[in-house]
Amino acid sequence: MNSFSKYPYVSLISLSLLTSLTACGGGGGTPTTSTPPPATGAGTTVTPPASTGTGTSTAAGTGSGTSGSGTSGTTTGTTSGSTGSTTGTSTGSTGGTSSSGGTGTSTGTTTTTTGTSPVIAGCAIFPANAIFNTRIDDSSKFPVHAQNSTWKALFQTKIGNPRMHLDWGLEENAASTEYYGIPYNTVDGSASTTSWPLISYDITDPRDGNGAGVPDESDCAVPNGSSFKLQRNCGAVAAAQRRFPFPPDASLKIEGGTNVANQFATDSHVLVLETGSCRLWESYYTYKVNGQWHSYASAAWDLNSLELRPETWGSGDAGGLPILPLLVRADEASAGEIKHALRVTFPSSVMAGIRASNGYVWPGRHAAGGLTTGGIPFGALLRLKADFVIPSTWSTQAKAVATAMKRYGLYIADNGSSFYVQGEPSVKWNSNIHAQLQQGITLDQLEFVNLNTVTQNAKFNKNSMAASW
C-alpha cells in the first residue's frame, strides 16, 4: 500500500465502496495526424497526434530549443519501430535534483543509445529518448552510484534482504478476492467510451489519512468546444469544470477491483490511456459516492512530449512519476522483450522523505513520508547486476522481466511494501512466473545506478525526461 501525501506518511485504511463496477476492455479510436503542442501551462489544448500506422511525429520538448523528429515504424503487436535520429537541442538548468555520484559537465552530443518506444493501443509511450525507454546497462556510461553501499546498508538494517515480490495476479475478475495489480483502461474520448464526468478533490471518506485532496497539484480536463483540453492546476478553474475521462462503470478497470476487502488495502489508482490524442490520465485514491467521482490527486501526460510533472508536484505516485509507462504488462513479457523501465516500492523507513533536502532526484519530482537520516530519494534507479545469470529454465515472461531489470532498471516510485514490483492483473500470465522471479531474485542482487551521464550533460533539462540529444 502506497502513500502519495506530501504530509508525513500515514497509512490508508480503506476506500469507500465503488458502485456497479466490473472489469472489461475499453474502446479504441480513430487517430488523426497533427503536430502536438507542449502540454505546459494551465489550459493547454492538446491536438490529437498520429497514433497508429506509418507516419511522422514531432514531439514537443521542454526548455528552450526543439526536439528532433523521427519516422515512426508500422505498428505491429505491442511495439513499434522508430528510425531516424534526434538532432534538436535543448537547454535548461541542471538544478539540484539530479542523481549524484560525481561532478563535472559532459558536452557530448549523444549520451546514450536510444531504441524504440513501447506502444499501447497505437500510442507510443513517450519518445524513444525518454529516460524510461533508455537502456542503462552500459556501466561505462551508467556506473554504480556513489551511495550504493550506503543505501544498501540502510536496506539491510531496515528491511533485510527481501525477495522480489510481483505485485500482480492472474485473475481478471474484479470482484474476486484474488484480483490484484494495477490495471489500465483505454478510451477514445468519444461518448461511447467516456462521458468525461466531473471529478472532485474533496475527500469525503473519514477513514482517509491523507486529508483533503490536492487540486492545485493535479491535472484535469476542461471543456473546450466539443472536446476537452488538459488543465494543469485544477485549483485554477471552477469545480464545475474539472473532469476526468473515467470509462463507464460497467467497463472501468480500477486497482482493487469491486471487492470490498480488496478496496480496504489499495490505493485505488485509475489509469486511462486516451487514444487518438495519446494522452495518459492517472488518478490516486479514487472512489465514487452517490454518483460523484472523488480523487486525492490526478495527473496527465502528453505521450508525445518529454515534459515531466512540474517540480515538487506528485502524480498518482508519491514520486511524481507516471505509472502505466513503468507497469509490467503480460503482452510484452509474453513477446519476450520489455523495452522500458519498471517501478518498485519500498517502505518509508528507508526513504529520505518529504522533509529531506534530497527527498527526490531526477526523474523524480516529489517526495513523501517522514525523514530517514541518509534515506533513499524518490526517483532513485536500481538495476539487476550484470553478473546475475538468468536461468535457461525460466519462462519467456520471467526472462523478459529479469532482462528489463538489467537493461532499463527499476525506479523507486512510491512508499509501499519492500521490493514490490507492479504489473497488470491478467490471465495471460504464466502460472510459474511468480515462483521463478520471487524465489530467484533478492534485493542484494540489485545495485543503484549513477545517471550523471545524463544529468551532468550541458543539454540536460531537469524538467524534461530526455536522456539523449
N, C-alpha and C positions, 0 to 999 in steps of 0.2 A: 504494500500500500504506500502510495507516494503522497508528498505534500507539496503543493505549489506555493503556499503562503509566503509572502515576503516578511511575515512576522515570525517570531520564534516558533519552531516546529511543534505542532500539535497534531496528534493522530486523528484522522477522521474516524468516526464510529460507524456511520451508516449513511445511506441515501434514502430519500423518500421513494415510495413505490412508484415506478413508472407504469403508466396505464396503457393497456392494449398494444403492447409491442411484441413483434416477432422478428426473427432474423431471416432475411432473404435478400436477393440481389437488388441493386439499384438499377437505374436506367442508363442508357447511353445516348449521346447526342450527335448531331451533325456538325462537324467543325467547319470553321471558316478561316480564311487566310488573312492575316493582318500583322502589323508590327506593334507589339505590346509596349506601352509606356511604362516608366518606372512606377512602382507601387508605393512611392513615398508620399508623405503628406496626407492631411485629412482630406477625405473625399476624392481621392484619385480614381478616375474612371479607368477600368481595365478593359480594353477591347479584346475580344476573343482572338487568340493566336492560332496558328496552324497546329493541329494536334495529331493527325494521322496521315498516313501515306507518305509520299515523297515530296519534299518541299524545302523551302529555305526559311529559317527562323532567325530573327535577330533578338538577342537577349539584352535588355537594358541593364547596365551595370550600376554601380554606386560610386560615389566620389566624383571627381572630375575626369573627363575622358570618356571613351566609349569602349564597349566590349566588342570583340570581333565576332564575325558571323561564320557559321559553318553550314554545310548542307546536310540535312538530316536524312538518314537512310530510310529505306522502306520498312515500315513496322511489320515485324513477324513475331508472333508469340508475345513474349513479355519484355523483350529487349529490342532496342533499335540502334543500328549503327550510326556513327557520326563521323564525318570526314571533314577535312579542312583544318586550318589552324586558327587559334585565337591570336589575332595580331593587334588588337586595340591596346590602349594604355589606360591606366587608372591611377590616380594619385590620391593619397589620403594619409591620415595620421596613423602612425604605428601605435600610439596610445599605450596604456598601461595594462591592457587586458590580454596581451599576447602571452603565449606559453613560454615560460622562462627556461633557462638551462644553458645560456650562453649569451654573448654580446657581439656587437658588430653589425654591419649592414652589408647585405648582398645586393649587387647591382646587376646580376644576370638577367637576361630577358626571359628565360624559361627556367622554372624551378622544379617542375615535376613533369611526368609524362601522364597526360590525361587520356582516358579511354572513352567509353560511351556512357551515356546516361541511361539509367533504368527507365523503363516505360510502363505505365499503368493506364489502361483504358485509353490509349492513344496519346497520353501526355508524358513528355519527358520529365522526369523528376529532378528538376534543376539542371542547369547546363553542365556539360561534361567536366568543366574545370572547377566545379564546386568542390570544396574540401571533402564533403561527404561522399563524393564519387571519385576521389583521388586515392590511388594506392600509396600506402605509407610503409611498405615492406622493405624498401631500399634503405638499409641502415647507414649508408654513406650520406644520404640526404636527410634521413629521419633517424638520428641516433637515439639511444636510450636517454631519457630525461635525467637531468642532473639531480632531481629529487626522487628518483626511482627507489633508491634504497630506503630513504626516509619514509616515503609514503607506504612502501610495502611493509616496513617495520610497524607502522601505525595499523595497517591491516591486521598483522599478526597479533598485535596487542589487543585490539578492539574486537575483531571478529574471527581471528584464527585463519585457517586456510580452507574456506568453504569450497565445495564443488560447484561447478557451474549449474545453474538451475534454468531450465527452459520454461519461461512464463507464458506458455500457451498449451492448449489442449487439442484433442482430436474430435471434439464434439461441436456441432454447428447448431444444435437445438438450443436456442437462447433461454428456454425455460428449464433446462436441465441443470442440476447442481454440478455437473461435470463441465459446464461451459465456462471456459476462462481463456484469457488472452485479450488482445485489443483488435477488434475487427475494424473494417473501414467500409464506407459507403461510396457509391458513385451516383451522381446526378448530372443531368444536362442543363439544369437551370429552368427547364420548362415546367408548366403547371402539372404535368403528369408525373414528374419525379420530385418536385418540391413546391410547396406553397409559400416559401420564404416567410415563415411565421416570425412573430415578434419574439425577442429574447430579452429576458430581464436579468439584471445582475443583482437584484435584491434577493438575498439568501433567506428563505423563509423556514428552512428546516432547523429547529433549535438544536439538533444534535451536531450540526456543523461546527468544527473547531476553528475554522479559518476566519470567521467573521464575515462582514459584508464583502460582496464581490468587488472587482476592480475594473469598472468600465473605462477608466482613464488610461489603463494599460491594455485594453482589449481592442480587437478589431471586430467590426460587424459590417453588414451590408445595409445600404440605404437606397431607397427608390431613386431611380434615375431614368425617367420616362417609362418605357416599357421594360426596362431591365434594372439591374442593381449594381451599384458601384461599391468598391471596397473602401471602408471608412476606418482610418487609423484614429484611435482615441474616440471610442464610442461615447465617452462622457461629454464630448463636444457637441453632440447632437441630441435632440429631444428623445426621450424614452420611447415615444410612439413611432420613431423612425428606425430603431435598432432591430435588425433582422438577421437571421442565420438560415442557411439552406438545409434545414432538417428535412430528411425524407418523410413521407407519410408514416404514421405509427406502424402500419402493417408491414412495412419493408425496412424500417430502421434497424441498423445494427449498432449496438451500444455496449461498451465494456461492462461486464457484469450481467448482461442479458436481462431477462424479465423475471428471474428467480429472486425472491426477496432475500434469501440467505446470501446469495452472491452479492447483491447490492450493498449489504452491510459491510462488505470488505473490498470495496472497489473505489477507484477514482472516477468512475463513470465518464470516461473520455468518449467523445463522439468525433470521429474523423470523417470528413466529407471531401471527396475529390470531385470538383465541378469540371466536367469535360467540356470541350469546345473552348472555353476561356482558359482552361487549365489553371484554375485557382484551387488551392488547398485550404480548407477550413477545419479548425480543430477547437474543441471546447473541453473544459475541465469541470468536474463536479457538476454534471448536467442532469437535470431531472425535471419532471413535469407535474404540476399541481393545478387541478381544476382547469385543465386545458392550456395553461401557461407554461412555456419553457423557461427554465432558470439555468444559469451557469455562473460559476465563480469567475471564470475568465475565458476568453475566446481569442483566437489568433488566426491570421490568414497570410498566405504567401502567393505571389505570382510565380508559378513554377518555371517561367521563362526568365526570371530575374535572379540575380545573385545577391539580392538585398537580404541582410539578416534582420531580425527584430530590432527595434530601437534599443539602444543600450540601456540597461537596467530594467528592461521590461521582461516579464515572464512570458509564457505561452500556455499551452496545455501542460507544460512541464515546468518544474522549478528552474531549470537551466536555461529556459527561453529557446530551446531547440525545437524543430519540428519533429513529430512522432512518426508519421507514415513513411517518410524517406529513410528512416532508420529501423523500420519494422522488418522482422524476418517473415517472408511470405512463402507459402508452400509451393507456388508455381515456379518461382525462380530457384528454390532449393531442389525441386524435382528436375529442373533442367540442368542441374549440375554446376551452376555458377551464380553467385550473388555478387553484384558489381557495385556495392555500396557499403558504407559503414553500418554498424549496428548500435543499439542503445542498451545501456546497462544501468542498474540502480544499486546504490549502497545506502546503509543507514546513516542518519545524521551524525552518529558518533564518530565517523571518520571524515566528515565533510567540514570544510572551513566555515561555511555558514554565512548568514546574511550580515553579520557584524564584522566580518574579516575584510581587510583591505584587498585580499586576494581571493575573495569568495567565488569568483568565476574567472575563467580565462577564455580567450578566443578559441573556438567559435561560440562559446557560451556567452549569455547576455545577462544573466540574473542568478542570484543565489538565494537559498532559503535555509531555514534551520538555525540552530544555536551555534555558538562559536566553539570549535575544537582547535586547540592550540596545535599549529603545524598541520592543520587539516588539509584535505584534498579539495581543490576548487572544482566547481561545476564546469563542464566542458573539457576536463582533462581526458586525454586519449590513452587507452590501453590497447595492446595488441598481443596476440598469441606468439610466443617466442618462435624464432625461425627453426630452432632445433627440435621443436615438437614434431614427432613423427605421426602423421595421421594414419591410423591403421587401415590396411587394404581391405579388411573385412567390414568396415563401416559402410552403411548405406550411402547412396548417392547424395541424399539430403544431408546426412550428418557430415560427410566430407565437404559439401558446399559451405555449410555453416562454419566449420573449422577453418577452411581456407579463407573465407571472408574475414574471420577474426585475425588471420595473419596479414592479409593484403590490405584491408581497409580499417581494421580495428574497431573498437567499441568506445563511444563517447559516454561519459558519465552525465546522464540527463536529468536525474531526479533522485530525491530521497526515496528509499524503499528497502526491500529485503536485500540481503547480501548476495551479490553476484547473480542477480536475476536479469536475464536477457529476454526482451519482449518480442513476441511474434503474434501472428493472427491465429485465431481458432479455425481449424479446417479438418475435414475428414480426409483430406489428401495427404496428411502427414503420415509417414511410415510409423508403424507401431513400435519400432525399436529405436527411433531417434533419441528419445529421452534417455533410455538406458545407456546408449553409446556415448552421448555427449556428457551426460551428468556423471557417469562413472569414469569417463576418460579424461576430463579436464578439471583441474583445480586452479585456484586463484594464483598460486605461486608459479604457475606456468605462463603467466602474463607479465608484461613489463610496460611501464609508462613511456610515452613517446614524446620527443622534443620536436615541436613544429616550427622552430626558429628559421628553418629554410624558407618557410612562407612568411612568418610574421616579422622577420628582420629584412625582408626584401624591400627595396626602395619603392616598389609599386604596391606594396601591401596597403590595403584599406581595411581598417578594423570593422567597418560597417558592411563589408562585403564578405561573402563566403568564397570568393575567388582564391584558388590555391596556385594558379599558374597564369602567365600572361604571354 
